[in-house]
Amino acid sequence: MSEAIREYSGGIEMNVVCSDLSLLENINSLLGSNGIISIRGEDGVVHYIIDGRQNRQHASAAVTALVKGHSTGRIDEEFFDACLKSVFREFGLDLSLIGTTVLFDAVKAIYLSGSVVPLNMKTIYVSAAKTYKMTFSQIERDVRYAVKNSAFAGMRSRNIVQSLVTRTGRRLKFGTEGP
């Protein structure tokens, strides 16, 4: 089923292709309650949908704030965390392990800052060691243990982080699967 949400009087049009009407209702509900939806693309660019159907002045203020660089339309952190946890589960990473938490924090920081995955995981491990009050070798061992029984078994940790960042971007942009 392909549906479109349209507001002709305000010139707003959003096309959503899906197989579930409840998804469309959810998007419309989010727009109605929050007034804004933001989606970060794989290229790091944030795309905004602002609802001007009920309150055009609020919509105008939101656009002005975004243009001035205010943080009106950030990605909802709970939604982001849920998507990220979903990606981790997809690859069989146990979210109760400290090593997985280290990877989770690293992927989240890299994705939200728009930075690239460091060439050497040492910077991530040193930062995590300070955060969790552990040694570098403990962090490294915990990450290896978390990866051992996942779909990433045998891969280098930098490649794992890169794969998780990419998959998270696709999940946020396209929903469950992505192209």
Backbone bond lengths (Angstrom), bond angles and torsions (degrees), N, CA, C in turn:
res aa  C-N    CA-C-N  psi(-1)  N-CA   C-N-CA  omega(-1)  CA-C   N-CA-C  phi
1 M - - - 1.440 - - 1.526 107.40 -
2 S 1.282 117.65 135.30 1.451 123.37 175.89 1.520 107.70 -118.07
3 E 1.308 115.80 127.17 1.461 120.90 -177.21 1.525 109.18 -129.70
4 A 1.284 116.10 160.94 1.458 121.02 175.50 1.513 109.08 -136.31
5 I 1.322 115.88 140.24 1.458 121.95 173.63 1.521 105.08 -101.23
6 R 1.326 117.12 124.00 1.458 119.29 -175.64 1.518 111.37 -132.87
7 E 1.302 115.32 144.51 1.457 122.74 172.54 1.519 105.00 -132.43
8 Y 1.314 115.43 92.46 1.458 120.39 -173.90 1.518 112.84 -67.37
9 S 1.335 117.69 -36.75 1.464 118.79 -175.77 1.521 111.93 -64.51
10 G 1.342 116.97 -31.03 1.460 120.31 179.17 1.507 112.82 -98.19
11 G 1.344 117.23 -3.68 1.449 120.03 179.51 1.516 113.19 76.36
12 I 1.327 118.75 18.47 1.457 121.94 -178.91 1.518 108.94 -95.10
13 E 1.309 116.36 133.89 1.458 120.58 176.05 1.520 108.04 -143.04
14 M 1.336 116.16 132.46 1.448 121.09 176.42 1.519 106.95 -132.65
15 N 1.312 117.12 124.26 1.457 121.07 179.10 1.521 109.15 -102.94
16 V 1.329 115.74 129.94 1.458 122.24 178.95 1.519 107.30 -129.88
17 V 1.318 115.97 126.31 1.454 120.44 176.27 1.523 106.82 -104.76
18 C 1.323 115.66 122.03 1.460 119.35 -178.16 1.514 109.67 -158.13
19 S 1.327 115.19 173.70 1.454 120.03 179.07 1.530 111.23 -111.52
20 D 1.334 116.10 11.93 1.451 119.31 -173.95 1.532 110.02 -139.26
21 L 1.314 115.91 118.86 1.458 120.89 179.31 1.525 111.56 -63.99
22 S 1.341 117.38 -28.08 1.462 120.02 -179.81 1.526 111.20 -64.32
23 L 1.342 118.37 -30.32 1.459 120.99 175.76 1.519 110.53 -62.78
24 L 1.320 116.08 -44.45 1.466 120.26 178.69 1.527 110.88 -63.17
25 E 1.324 116.23 -41.26 1.465 120.11 178.34 1.523 110.39 -64.37
26 N 1.334 116.74 -37.49 1.457 120.81 178.94 1.531 110.94 -64.97
27 I 1.319 116.94 -44.06 1.469 120.96 178.06 1.526 110.11 -61.75
28 N 1.317 116.63 -45.91 1.463 120.66 179.59 1.530 110.49 -62.44
29 S 1.333 116.41 -39.29 1.464 120.97 178.48 1.529 110.99 -64.84
30 L 1.336 116.66 -43.77 1.469 120.30 178.09 1.518 111.09 -61.15
31 L 1.323 115.93 -44.11 1.463 119.18 177.73 1.528 110.86 -62.47
32 G 1.335 116.26 -41.53 1.456 120.17 -178.94 1.517 112.85 -66.34
33 S 1.345 117.42 -38.61 1.466 119.65 -176.94 1.518 113.11 -85.91
34 N 1.339 117.75 -39.47 1.460 120.56 -177.19 1.519 113.25 -94.44
35 G 1.318 116.03 -27.63 1.456 119.90 -178.86 1.517 113.49 80.64
36 I 1.335 116.74 -7.71 1.461 119.80 -177.63 1.528 109.10 -155.69
37 I 1.308 116.17 144.18 1.459 122.53 172.64 1.517 106.21 -130.66
38 S 1.334 116.32 136.66 1.465 119.40 176.02 1.514 109.16 -123.29
39 I 1.325 115.02 142.48 1.457 121.75 -179.89 1.521 107.01 -134.10
40 R 1.320 116.16 126.30 1.469 120.45 178.17 1.525 108.35 -92.41
41 G 1.316 116.16 125.13 1.457 121.23 178.29 1.514 110.87 -79.10
42 E 1.329 116.71 169.34 1.461 121.44 179.35 1.521 112.08 -60.37
43 D 1.323 116.25 -27.51 1.453 120.64 -179.99 1.521 112.61 -81.07
44 G 1.352 117.62 2.12 1.457 122.16 178.42 1.519 113.85 89.15
45 V 1.325 117.95 -5.38 1.456 121.71 -179.66 1.534 109.18 -79.67
46 V 1.325 116.09 134.13 1.458 120.51 179.11 1.523 108.51 -95.79
47 H 1.341 115.66 127.78 1.459 122.58 178.66 1.531 107.49 -106.26
48 Y 1.322 116.91 136.04 1.460 121.83 -176.67 1.523 111.02 -116.41
49 I 1.314 114.74 142.31 1.458 122.00 169.45 1.519 104.87 -119.89
50 I 1.309 117.05 120.17 1.467 122.46 -177.79 1.515 108.45 -114.40
51 D 1.335 116.03 130.33 1.457 122.41 -177.42 1.530 109.56 -89.43
52 G 1.317 115.72 115.70 1.458 120.47 177.97 1.513 111.92 -112.55
53 R 1.326 118.06 15.85 1.464 121.33 -175.83 1.519 112.63 -68.00
54 Q 1.315 117.81 -40.09 1.464 120.20 -175.12 1.531 112.55 -99.08
55 N 1.328 116.29 -42.06 1.451 120.01 -173.40 1.519 109.17 -132.80
56 R 1.298 116.01 94.07 1.460 121.05 -177.30 1.529 112.29 -66.69
57 Q 1.343 117.21 -30.56 1.462 119.22 179.30 1.522 111.12 -68.43
58 H 1.353 116.34 -39.15 1.459 119.75 176.90 1.533 109.94 -63.73
59 A 1.320 116.58 -42.01 1.462 121.00 178.99 1.525 110.42 -62.39
60 S 1.316 116.44 -42.26 1.453 120.87 178.70 1.532 110.89 -63.85
61 A 1.330 116.26 -41.46 1.469 120.68 178.48 1.530 110.69 -64.85
62 A 1.339 116.86 -38.77 1.459 120.66 178.86 1.522 111.01 -63.94
63 V 1.324 116.84 -43.52 1.459 120.88 178.41 1.526 109.92 -63.28
64 T 1.320 117.55 -44.38 1.463 121.61 179.66 1.522 110.68 -61.06
65 A 1.342 116.48 -43.76 1.465 120.25 179.63 1.522 111.33 -63.71
66 L 1.326 117.06 -39.86 1.464 120.24 178.97 1.519 111.27 -65.61
67 V 1.310 115.89 -42.35 1.460 120.21 -179.84 1.522 110.54 -64.27
68 K 1.316 116.94 -36.13 1.466 120.97 179.21 1.521 112.33 -78.96
69 G 1.349 117.23 -5.21 1.454 119.87 175.89 1.513 114.63 93.12
70 H 1.309 118.20 10.40 1.452 119.54 176.43 1.510 109.81 -72.80
71 S 1.316 117.25 165.94 1.467 121.00 -173.20 1.522 112.70 -96.80
72 T 1.299 118.33 36.88 1.462 121.45 -177.17 1.516 112.57 -59.22
73 G 1.315 118.18 -38.18 1.452 119.81 -170.50 1.507 115.52 -112.60
74 R 1.309 118.80 41.83 1.446 121.19 178.88 1.518 111.72 -64.87
75 I 1.333 115.00 157.54 1.455 120.26 172.72 1.519 107.33 -64.93
76 D 1.314 116.60 134.13 1.457 122.06 176.97 1.525 108.27 -62.40
77 E 1.337 117.00 120.32 1.460 121.00 -174.34 1.533 112.42 -63.52
78 E 1.322 117.83 -37.06 1.463 120.43 178.28 1.527 110.42 -64.05
79 F 1.330 116.37 -43.50 1.461 120.76 178.31 1.523 110.21 -63.41
80 F 1.337 116.66 -43.97 1.456 120.97 179.21 1.524 110.38 -60.21
81 D 1.335 117.05 -47.71 1.463 120.89 179.75 1.526 111.54 -60.94
82 A 1.334 117.00 -39.94 1.468 120.50 178.72 1.532 110.67 -63.61
83 C 1.330 117.19 -42.39 1.467 120.63 177.48 1.527 110.75 -64.00
84 L 1.317 116.04 -42.98 1.458 120.57 -179.10 1.529 110.86 -64.96
85 K 1.325 117.16 -43.47 1.472 120.38 177.34 1.522 110.77 -62.04
86 S 1.310 116.43 -37.73 1.461 121.00 178.02 1.525 111.00 -62.15
87 V 1.319 116.92 -41.32 1.460 121.41 178.29 1.530 109.70 -65.23
88 F 1.326 117.13 -42.91 1.462 120.71 179.67 1.532 110.49 -62.04
89 R 1.328 117.08 -43.07 1.472 120.52 178.78 1.527 110.82 -64.52
90 E 1.332 115.12 -37.69 1.471 120.37 -179.88 1.527 110.87 -56.78
91 F 1.314 116.92 -36.25 1.453 121.52 -178.50 1.529 112.87 -95.46
92 G 1.319 117.07 7.73 1.460 121.12 174.87 1.514 114.92 77.34
93 L 1.319 117.78 22.57 1.465 120.78 177.05 1.531 109.31 -83.84
94 D 1.318 116.57 126.55 1.463 123.40 -177.95 1.533 108.90 -77.99
95 L 1.320 116.28 112.21 1.465 121.22 -175.45 1.530 113.75 -69.87
96 S 1.330 117.81 -7.29 1.468 119.93 179.58 1.530 112.38 -89.47
97 L 1.331 117.62 -5.49 1.461 121.02 -177.55 1.530 111.59 -91.42
98 I 1.318 115.76 144.90 1.471 120.69 179.95 1.530 110.49 -62.46
99 G 1.320 117.78 -39.70 1.465 120.72 179.00 1.511 112.05 -60.27
100 T 1.331 116.05 -38.54 1.466 119.71 177.26 1.522 110.08 -68.07
101 T 1.324 117.03 -38.33 1.469 120.96 177.40 1.522 110.71 -61.99
102 V 1.316 116.93 -39.49 1.472 121.21 177.26 1.525 109.77 -61.93
103 L 1.332 116.96 -46.45 1.463 120.65 177.92 1.532 111.05 -63.50
104 F 1.323 116.63 -41.40 1.469 122.03 179.27 1.528 110.30 -58.42
105 D 1.341 116.04 -50.13 1.469 120.31 -179.66 1.522 111.51 -62.59
106 A 1.330 116.90 -38.67 1.461 120.66 -179.42 1.523 111.15 -66.90
107 V 1.338 116.30 -46.50 1.462 120.40 -179.69 1.527 110.16 -63.22
108 K 1.319 116.65 -42.63 1.469 121.03 179.81 1.533 110.58 -61.39
109 A 1.324 116.80 -47.46 1.469 120.80 -178.92 1.525 111.34 -63.69
110 I 1.314 116.75 -43.31 1.467 120.91 -179.00 1.519 110.26 -65.41
111 Y 1.325 116.75 -45.93 1.463 120.12 -177.18 1.526 111.72 -65.65
112 L 1.332 116.34 -48.96 1.462 119.34 -175.91 1.524 113.28 -69.52
113 S 1.329 117.28 -28.20 1.460 119.37 178.73 1.529 111.61 -84.43
114 G 1.336 115.92 -15.56 1.455 119.61 -178.62 1.513 113.18 75.35
115 S 1.342 116.76 12.47 1.460 119.91 -179.81 1.525 110.42 -83.58
116 V 1.308 115.84 173.82 1.458 120.91 179.64 1.520 109.36 -95.69
117 V 1.326 115.52 159.48 1.458 120.63 177.28 1.525 107.59 -68.76
118 P 1.334 117.52 129.16 1.467 118.82 -178.60 1.524 111.46 -62.15
119 L 1.331 116.26 150.23 1.456 120.75 179.63 1.520 111.40 -64.55
120 N 1.305 116.05 -30.40 1.451 121.58 -178.19 1.530 108.27 -121.20
121 M 1.312 117.77 128.16 1.463 121.69 -178.41 1.528 112.34 -71.62
122 K 1.316 117.19 -5.29 1.461 121.24 -178.58 1.524 111.28 -56.05
123 T 1.329 117.93 -41.38 1.468 120.04 -178.86 1.526 111.35 -62.80
124 I 1.323 116.50 -38.13 1.471 120.09 178.48 1.516 110.02 -68.73
125 Y 1.337 116.92 -43.56 1.459 120.39 -178.27 1.529 112.03 -66.70
126 V 1.321 117.32 -38.94 1.469 120.67 178.58 1.533 109.98 -63.70
127 S 1.331 116.57 -45.08 1.459 120.88 178.27 1.531 111.19 -61.76
128 A 1.331 116.50 -43.75 1.467 121.04 179.52 1.524 110.72 -65.25
129 A 1.317 117.71 -38.15 1.465 121.01 179.21 1.524 110.63 -61.01
130 K 1.321 116.55 -40.20 1.469 120.23 177.14 1.528 110.70 -67.35
131 T 1.336 116.22 -44.90 1.460 121.06 -178.17 1.515 111.79 -61.45
132 Y 1.314 117.09 -44.97 1.468 121.56 -174.61 1.525 113.22 -97.03
133 K 1.349 116.21 5.03 1.462 121.78 178.87 1.533 111.69 53.11
134 M 1.327 113.13 51.03 1.459 121.81 178.73 1.523 108.13 -129.13
135 T 1.324 116.24 171.73 1.463 119.29 176.75 1.523 109.59 -85.79
136 F 1.313 114.76 162.77 1.463 121.31 177.40 1.521 110.49 -56.50
137 S 1.334 116.76 -45.93 1.467 120.77 -177.04 1.532 111.69 -66.88
138 Q 1.332 117.85 -33.03 1.466 120.07 176.23 1.534 110.54 -64.77
139 I 1.325 116.39 -43.93 1.470 120.93 178.98 1.524 109.92 -62.28
140 E 1.321 116.34 -46.81 1.465 121.03 -179.37 1.539 110.41 -60.22
141 R 1.327 116.34 -43.51 1.467 120.89 179.38 1.526 110.97 -64.95
142 D 1.335 117.05 -42.67 1.462 120.56 -179.38 1.525 112.14 -65.08
143 V 1.311 117.27 -36.75 1.475 120.78 176.91 1.526 109.28 -67.11
144 R 1.344 117.29 -44.83 1.471 119.97 177.77 1.528 110.93 -58.52
145 Y 1.323 116.73 -42.29 1.465 120.88 -179.82 1.534 111.06 -64.67
146 A 1.322 116.75 -42.03 1.472 120.69 179.83 1.524 110.94 -63.25
147 V 1.319 116.90 -35.79 1.465 122.29 -176.45 1.527 111.48 -80.03
148 K 1.309 117.24 -26.39 1.472 122.42 -172.04 1.527 113.63 -53.19
149 N 1.321 118.72 -42.75 1.463 121.37 -176.93 1.525 113.25 -103.86
150 S 1.312 116.62 19.43 1.464 120.47 -179.98 1.523 109.69 -103.72
151 A 1.310 115.81 179.99 1.464 121.28 176.29 1.535 111.13 -67.41
152 F 1.322 117.25 -12.96 1.458 121.97 -178.83 1.526 113.34 -93.09
153 A 1.322 118.19 6.30 1.467 121.50 -177.20 1.525 109.98 -50.73
154 G 1.327 115.43 129.69 1.459 120.63 178.48 1.512 114.93 89.44
155 M 1.333 118.04 -10.01 1.473 120.58 179.66 1.522 110.26 -87.00
156 R 1.311 115.55 157.23 1.468 121.09 175.64 1.525 109.03 -75.68
157 S 1.318 116.54 146.42 1.466 120.98 -174.13 1.527 112.38 -63.21
158 R 1.324 118.87 -33.40 1.461 120.37 177.94 1.524 110.38 -64.33
159 N 1.325 117.04 -42.38 1.463 120.84 178.44 1.525 111.13 -65.72
160 I 1.320 115.99 -34.75 1.464 120.54 177.29 1.521 110.06 -63.64
161 V 1.325 116.43 -48.72 1.469 120.53 -179.96 1.523 110.27 -61.05
162 Q 1.332 117.35 -42.44 1.466 120.82 178.95 1.525 110.61 -61.98
163 S 1.329 117.03 -43.26 1.467 121.01 178.51 1.520 111.54 -62.82
164 L 1.332 116.76 -40.85 1.464 121.00 -179.99 1.523 111.71 -67.88
165 V 1.329 117.37 -39.36 1.465 121.00 177.80 1.525 109.69 -63.73
166 T 1.321 116.69 -45.90 1.470 121.27 -179.52 1.518 111.00 -63.41
167 R 1.326 117.15 -46.45 1.466 120.83 -178.54 1.526 110.90 -65.61
168 T 1.330 117.59 -36.78 1.460 121.10 177.75 1.523 109.86 -63.84
169 G 1.320 117.36 -42.24 1.462 120.73 176.97 1.510 111.73 -59.62
170 R 1.320 116.51 -43.01 1.468 120.17 178.08 1.518 111.18 -65.60
171 R 1.319 116.56 -40.58 1.465 120.46 -179.21 1.533 110.26 -63.41
172 L 1.319 116.22 -42.89 1.469 119.60 179.36 1.524 111.95 -68.66
173 K 1.318 115.97 -35.34 1.467 119.83 -176.61 1.516 112.83 -79.87
174 F 1.332 117.17 -42.40 1.449 120.47 -171.07 1.522 114.51 -112.82
175 G 1.299 119.22 -6.10 1.453 120.44 -176.19 1.505 110.75 100.03
176 T 1.319 117.65 -129.52 1.465 119.91 -171.64 1.520 114.87 -78.47
177 E 1.304 119.70 -40.84 1.456 119.82 -171.54 1.511 114.40 -108.41
178 G 1.311 116.89 -58.40 1.453 120.02 -174.47 1.515 110.54 82.39
179 P 1.336 116.43 169.08 1.460 119.65 -177.45 1.520 111.74 -76.35
